[in-house]
Amino acid sequence: MTEVKEKIKKTVLESRLYKDFSHLTVELLKKQNARAEAIERANEIIQGEVEELVTELTDQFFHLMLKFMVKKSNT
C-alpha cells in the first residue's frame, strides 16, 4: 500500500499539471507580495502627509490662539 502511495505521489509531483500549478502559485505569491509592498509604501507616504498636515494645523492653531490672547488682553 505504501508503494502505491509513493508511486502516486511521484507521478503527481512529476506531472505537468502539478508543475504548472506550482508555477502559477509562485507567480501569484509574487504579485501579492508586490501589491503588499505597494500598499505599504502608499501607507508610508500617506502617514508622512498626515504628519505634515497635523504639524501645520497645530502651528496654525497656536498662531490663532496667540492672536486671540493678544487681542483679548488689549481689550
N, CA, C and O atoms as CSV, one atom per row, in Angstrom:
chain,resi,resn,atom,element,x,y,z
A,1,MET,N,N,0.826,-1.198,0.000
A,1,MET,CA,C,0.000,0.000,0.000
A,1,MET,C,C,0.870,1.263,0.000
A,1,MET,O,O,0.561,2.237,-0.686
A,2,THR,N,N,1.943,1.234,0.764
A,2,THR,CA,C,2.845,2.374,0.825
A,2,THR,C,C,3.524,2.603,-0.514
A,2,THR,O,O,3.743,3.746,-0.916
A,3,GLU,N,N,3.859,1.517,-1.207
A,3,GLU,CA,C,4.473,1.646,-2.533
A,3,GLU,C,C,3.528,2.332,-3.503
A,3,GLU,O,O,3.939,3.181,-4.293
A,4,VAL,N,N,2.271,1.960,-3.436
A,4,VAL,CA,C,1.268,2.560,-4.322
A,4,VAL,C,C,1.161,4.051,-4.037
A,4,VAL,O,O,1.128,4.860,-4.964
A,5,LYS,N,N,1.107,4.417,-2.771
A,5,LYS,CA,C,1.033,5.832,-2.395
A,5,LYS,C,C,2.260,6.586,-2.899
A,5,LYS,O,O,2.141,7.699,-3.413
A,6,GLU,N,N,3.412,5.994,-2.755
A,6,GLU,CA,C,4.653,6.628,-3.199
A,6,GLU,C,C,4.672,6.802,-4.714
A,6,GLU,O,O,5.115,7.835,-5.214
A,7,LYS,N,N,4.194,5.795,-5.445
A,7,LYS,CA,C,4.143,5.895,-6.909
A,7,LYS,C,C,3.171,6.986,-7.339
A,7,LYS,O,O,3.453,7.757,-8.256
A,8,ILE,N,N,2.027,7.044,-6.668
A,8,ILE,CA,C,1.040,8.088,-6.989
A,8,ILE,C,C,1.640,9.465,-6.696
A,8,ILE,O,O,1.534,10.386,-7.507
A,9,LYS,N,N,2.260,9.588,-5.545
A,9,LYS,CA,C,2.881,10.859,-5.162
A,9,LYS,C,C,3.946,11.271,-6.174
A,9,LYS,O,O,3.998,12.430,-6.587
A,10,LYS,N,N,4.786,10.335,-6.570
A,10,LYS,CA,C,5.842,10.612,-7.538
A,10,LYS,C,C,5.247,11.034,-8.877
A,10,LYS,O,O,5.722,11.983,-9.501
A,11,THR,N,N,4.217,10.334,-9.312
A,11,THR,CA,C,3.562,10.657,-10.582
A,11,THR,C,C,2.964,12.056,-10.543
A,11,THR,O,O,3.099,12.830,-11.491
A,12,VAL,N,N,2.299,12.368,-9.432
A,12,VAL,CA,C,1.686,13.696,-9.296
A,12,VAL,C,C,2.760,14.781,-9.308
A,12,VAL,O,O,2.625,15.778,-10.017
A,13,LEU,N,N,3.817,14.593,-8.533
A,13,LEU,CA,C,4.870,15.604,-8.443
A,13,LEU,C,C,5.602,15.806,-9.762
A,13,LEU,O,O,6.123,16.890,-10.024
A,14,GLU,N,N,5.645,14.784,-10.582
A,14,GLU,CA,C,6.314,14.894,-11.877
A,14,GLU,C,C,5.374,15.358,-12.986
A,14,GLU,O,O,5.821,15.640,-14.098
A,15,SER,N,N,4.114,15.438,-12.702
A,15,SER,CA,C,3.154,15.773,-13.756
A,15,SER,C,C,3.272,17.241,-14.167
A,15,SER,O,O,3.645,18.103,-13.371
A,16,ARG,N,N,2.952,17.490,-15.401
A,16,ARG,CA,C,2.999,18.851,-15.935
A,16,ARG,C,C,1.964,19.735,-15.246
A,16,ARG,O,O,2.231,20.904,-14.970
A,17,LEU,N,N,0.800,19.189,-14.971
A,17,LEU,CA,C,-0.253,19.952,-14.305
A,17,LEU,C,C,0.226,20.455,-12.943
A,17,LEU,O,O,0.000,21.611,-12.586
A,18,TYR,N,N,0.885,19.583,-12.192
A,18,TYR,CA,C,1.403,19.969,-10.873
A,18,TYR,C,C,2.446,21.075,-11.020
A,18,TYR,O,O,2.443,22.049,-10.268
A,19,LYS,N,N,3.339,20.913,-11.998
A,19,LYS,CA,C,4.381,21.923,-12.212
A,19,LYS,C,C,3.766,23.256,-12.632
A,19,LYS,O,O,4.181,24.314,-12.157
A,20,ASP,N,N,2.773,23.199,-13.526
A,20,ASP,CA,C,2.097,24.425,-13.945
A,20,ASP,C,C,1.401,25.091,-12.762
A,20,ASP,O,O,1.471,26.308,-12.591
A,21,PHE,N,N,0.734,24.283,-11.954
A,21,PHE,CA,C,0.036,24.813,-10.787
A,21,PHE,C,C,1.031,25.438,-9.809
A,21,PHE,O,O,0.779,26.508,-9.254
A,22,SER,N,N,2.146,24.769,-9.605
A,22,SER,CA,C,3.182,25.299,-8.709
A,22,SER,C,C,3.710,26.627,-9.233
A,22,SER,O,O,3.900,27.576,-8.472
A,23,HIS,N,N,3.945,26.684,-10.535
A,23,HIS,CA,C,4.438,27.920,-11.152
A,23,HIS,C,C,3.412,29.044,-10.982
A,23,HIS,O,O,3.771,30.168,-10.632
A,24,LEU,N,N,2.152,28.743,-11.227
A,24,LEU,CA,C,1.102,29.748,-11.067
A,24,LEU,C,C,1.009,30.225,-9.620
A,24,LEU,O,O,0.816,31.411,-9.356
A,25,THR,N,N,1.148,29.296,-8.703
A,25,THR,CA,C,1.097,29.655,-7.285
A,25,THR,C,C,2.243,30.594,-6.923
A,25,THR,O,O,2.043,31.584,-6.220
A,26,VAL,N,N,3.422,30.286,-7.398
A,26,VAL,CA,C,4.589,31.137,-7.128
A,26,VAL,C,C,4.377,32.522,-7.732
A,26,VAL,O,O,4.656,33.531,-7.085
A,27,GLU,N,N,3.886,32.575,-8.964
A,27,GLU,CA,C,3.647,33.865,-9.619
A,27,GLU,C,C,2.587,34.668,-8.872
A,27,GLU,O,O,2.720,35.882,-8.715
A,28,LEU,N,N,1.551,34.002,-8.419
A,28,LEU,CA,C,0.501,34.677,-7.659
A,28,LEU,C,C,1.063,35.252,-6.363
A,28,LEU,O,O,0.743,36.379,-5.988
A,29,LEU,N,N,1.889,34.485,-5.692
A,29,LEU,CA,C,2.501,34.970,-4.454
A,29,LEU,C,C,3.412,36.166,-4.716
A,29,LEU,O,O,3.459,37.100,-3.916
A,30,LYS,N,N,4.134,36.137,-5.832
A,30,LYS,CA,C,4.988,37.278,-6.187
A,30,LYS,C,C,4.142,38.532,-6.394
A,30,LYS,O,O,4.491,39.612,-5.919
A,31,LYS,N,N,3.018,38.376,-7.113
A,31,LYS,CA,C,2.133,39.521,-7.356
A,31,LYS,C,C,1.540,40.038,-6.053
A,31,LYS,O,O,1.442,41.247,-5.846
A,32,GLN,N,N,1.145,39.118,-5.176
A,32,GLN,CA,C,0.587,39.537,-3.891
A,32,GLN,C,C,1.634,40.280,-3.068
A,32,GLN,O,O,1.322,41.274,-2.411
A,33,ASN,N,N,2.866,39.803,-3.102
A,33,ASN,CA,C,3.943,40.491,-2.383
A,33,ASN,C,C,4.173,41.882,-2.959
A,33,ASN,O,O,4.369,42.845,-2.218
A,34,ALA,N,N,4.149,41.978,-4.284
A,34,ALA,CA,C,4.342,43.283,-4.929
A,34,ALA,C,C,3.217,44.238,-4.539
A,34,ALA,O,O,3.460,45.413,-4.261
A,35,ARG,N,N,1.993,43.732,-4.520
A,35,ARG,CA,C,0.856,44.574,-4.112
A,35,ARG,C,C,0.992,44.995,-2.656
A,35,ARG,O,O,0.747,46.152,-2.312
A,36,ALA,N,N,1.377,44.067,-1.812
A,36,ALA,CA,C,1.543,44.381,-0.391
A,36,ALA,C,C,2.622,45.443,-0.196
A,36,ALA,O,O,2.464,46.347,0.624
A,37,GLU,N,N,3.715,45.335,-0.947
A,37,GLU,CA,C,4.781,46.332,-0.854
A,37,GLU,C,C,4.297,47.693,-1.345
A,37,GLU,O,O,4.637,48.722,-0.762
A,38,ALA,N,N,3.506,47.702,-2.414
A,38,ALA,CA,C,2.974,48.965,-2.933
A,38,ALA,C,C,2.027,49.601,-1.918
A,38,ALA,O,O,2.057,50.814,-1.708
A,39,ILE,N,N,1.198,48.789,-1.297
A,39,ILE,CA,C,0.273,49.301,-0.283
A,39,ILE,C,C,1.045,49.834,0.919
A,39,ILE,O,O,0.708,50.882,1.469
A,40,GLU,N,N,2.066,49.116,1.314
A,40,GLU,CA,C,2.893,49.559,2.446
A,40,GLU,C,C,3.554,50.894,2.134
A,40,GLU,O,O,3.584,51.786,2.982
A,41,ARG,N,N,4.078,51.034,0.934
A,41,ARG,CA,C,4.722,52.295,0.526
A,41,ARG,C,C,3.700,53.430,0.486
A,41,ARG,O,O,3.983,54.542,0.932
A,42,ALA,N,N,2.513,53.145,-0.048
A,42,ALA,CA,C,1.461,54.164,-0.088
A,42,ALA,C,C,1.084,54.594,1.330
A,42,ALA,O,O,0.880,55.780,1.588
A,43,ASN,N,N,0.994,53.643,2.234
A,43,ASN,CA,C,0.678,53.967,3.625
A,43,ASN,C,C,1.752,54.846,4.254
A,43,ASN,O,O,1.441,55.762,5.016
A,44,GLU,N,N,3.012,54.570,3.937
A,44,GLU,CA,C,4.106,55.396,4.457
A,44,GLU,C,C,3.991,56.829,3.941
A,44,GLU,O,O,4.186,57.788,4.687
A,45,ILE,N,N,3.672,56.959,2.657
A,45,ILE,CA,C,3.520,58.295,2.065
A,45,ILE,C,C,2.357,59.026,2.720
A,45,ILE,O,O,2.478,60.195,3.088
A,46,ILE,N,N,1.233,58.336,2.864
A,46,ILE,CA,C,0.053,58.942,3.486
A,46,ILE,C,C,0.358,59.342,4.924
A,46,ILE,O,O,-0.022,60.428,5.362
A,47,GLN,N,N,1.033,58.481,5.650
A,47,GLN,CA,C,1.385,58.791,7.034
A,47,GLN,C,C,2.249,60.049,7.102
A,47,GLN,O,O,2.043,60.900,7.967
A,48,GLY,N,N,3.206,60.164,6.198
A,48,GLY,CA,C,4.050,61.355,6.157
A,48,GLY,C,C,3.243,62.608,5.869
A,48,GLY,O,O,3.455,63.650,6.488
A,49,GLU,N,N,2.314,62.501,4.924
A,49,GLU,CA,C,1.462,63.643,4.583
A,49,GLU,C,C,0.581,64.036,5.768
A,49,GLU,O,O,0.411,65.221,6.053
A,50,VAL,N,N,0.030,63.049,6.448
A,50,VAL,CA,C,-0.827,63.321,7.605
A,50,VAL,C,C,-0.020,63.992,8.714
A,50,VAL,O,O,-0.491,64.941,9.342
A,51,GLU,N,N,1.187,63.502,8.953
A,51,GLU,CA,C,2.036,64.112,9.984
A,51,GLU,C,C,2.347,65.565,9.648
A,51,GLU,O,O,2.326,66.425,10.529
A,52,GLU,N,N,2.637,65.845,8.378
A,52,GLU,CA,C,2.891,67.226,7.959
A,52,GLU,C,C,1.654,68.086,8.158
A,52,GLU,O,O,1.749,69.220,8.629
A,53,LEU,N,N,0.496,67.552,7.802
A,53,LEU,CA,C,-0.755,68.291,7.947
A,53,LEU,C,C,-1.048,68.573,9.415
A,53,LEU,O,O,-1.460,69.680,9.762
A,54,VAL,N,N,-0.842,67.590,10.274
A,54,VAL,CA,C,-1.062,67.785,11.712
A,54,VAL,C,C,-0.134,68.875,12.242
A,54,VAL,O,O,-0.560,69.734,13.015
A,55,THR,N,N,1.114,68.842,11.835
A,55,THR,CA,C,2.071,69.864,12.271
A,55,THR,C,C,1.624,71.242,11.809
A,55,THR,O,O,1.649,72.205,12.575
A,56,GLU,N,N,1.218,71.327,10.554
A,56,GLU,CA,C,0.774,72.610,10.001
A,56,GLU,C,C,-0.467,73.120,10.728
A,56,GLU,O,O,-0.548,74.298,11.079
A,57,LEU,N,N,-1.431,72.234,10.952
A,57,LEU,CA,C,-2.656,72.636,11.648
A,57,LEU,C,C,-2.376,73.039,13.090
A,57,LEU,O,O,-2.973,73.985,13.602
A,58,THR,N,N,-1.477,72.329,13.736
A,58,THR,CA,C,-1.110,72.668,15.116
A,58,THR,C,C,-0.461,74.045,15.165
A,58,THR,O,O,-0.775,74.858,16.035
A,59,ASP,N,N,0.443,74.303,14.229
A,59,ASP,CA,C,1.088,75.618,14.164
A,59,ASP,C,C,0.059,76.718,13.942
A,59,ASP,O,O,0.104,77.756,14.602
A,60,GLN,N,N,-0.862,76.496,13.020
A,60,GLN,CA,C,-1.903,77.487,12.742
A,60,GLN,C,C,-2.791,77.709,13.962
A,60,GLN,O,O,-3.160,78.842,14.270
A,61,PHE,N,N,-3.130,76.629,14.651
A,61,PHE,CA,C,-3.974,76.734,15.837
A,61,PHE,C,C,-3.293,77.588,16.904
A,61,PHE,O,O,-3.914,78.489,17.469
A,62,PHE,N,N,-2.019,77.307,17.180
A,62,PHE,CA,C,-1.314,78.081,18.195
A,62,PHE,C,C,-1.140,79.534,17.770
A,62,PHE,O,O,-1.198,80.436,18.606
A,63,HIS,N,N,-0.930,79.765,16.495
A,63,HIS,CA,C,-0.821,81.135,15.991
A,63,HIS,C,C,-2.138,81.885,16.212
A,63,HIS,O,O,-2.140,83.027,16.672
A,64,LEU,N,N,-3.252,81.234,15.882
A,64,LEU,CA,C,-4.560,81.863,16.084
A,64,LEU,C,C,-4.854,82.076,17.568
A,64,LEU,O,O,-5.410,83.105,17.951
A,65,MET,N,N,-4.486,81.117,18.393
A,65,MET,CA,C,-4.703,81.266,19.837
A,65,MET,C,C,-3.893,82.444,20.378
A,65,MET,O,O,-4.380,83.211,21.207
A,66,LEU,N,N,-2.663,82.580,19.907
A,66,LEU,CA,C,-1.817,83.691,20.336
A,66,LEU,C,C,-2.431,85.021,19.918
A,66,LEU,O,O,-2.472,85.963,20.709
A,67,LYS,N,N,-2.909,85.100,18.677
A,67,LYS,CA,C,-3.563,86.321,18.202
A,67,LYS,C,C,-4.788,86.629,19.051
A,67,LYS,O,O,-5.024,87.781,19.414
A,68,PHE,N,N,-5.565,85.603,19.365
A,68,PHE,CA,C,-6.768,85.779,20.171
A,68,PHE,C,C,-6.405,86.282,21.567
A,68,PHE,O,O,-7.058,87.181,22.096
A,69,MET,N,N,-5.367,85.703,22.160
A,69,MET,CA,C,-4.962,86.098,23.510
A,69,MET,C,C,-4.443,87.532,23.529
A,69,MET,O,O,-4.723,88.281,24.465
A,70,VAL,N,N,-3.686,87.918,22.501
A,70,VAL,CA,C,-3.180,89.291,22.411
A,70,VAL,C,C,-4.345,90.252,22.245
A,70,VAL,O,O,-4.389,91.301,22.889
A,71,LYS,N,N,-5.280,89.897,21.387
A,71,LYS,CA,C,-6.453,90.738,21.150
A,71,LYS,C,C,-7.270,90.860,22.431
A,71,LYS,O,O,-7.747,91.943,22.771
A,72,LYS,N,N,-7.427,89.754,23.133
A,72,LYS,CA,C,-8.212,89.725,24.370
A,72,LYS,C,C,-7.545,90.589,25.442
A,72,LYS,O,O,-8.229,91.289,26.188
A,73,SER,N,N,-6.226,90.542,25.518
A,73,SER,CA,C,-5.520,91.316,26.549
A,73,SER,C,C,-5.533,92.811,26.236
A,73,SER,O,O,-5.373,93.632,27.140
A,74,ASN,N,N,-5.720,93.170,24.972
A,74,ASN,CA,C,-5.768,94.581,24.585
A,74,ASN,C,C,-7.130,95.198,24.848
A,74,ASN,O,O,-7.267,96.421,24.832
A,75,THR,N,N,-8.136,94.374,25.088
A,75,THR,CA,C,-9.477,94.936,25.319
A,75,THR,C,C,-9.810,95.064,26.769
A,75,THR,O,O,-10.900,95.520,27.114
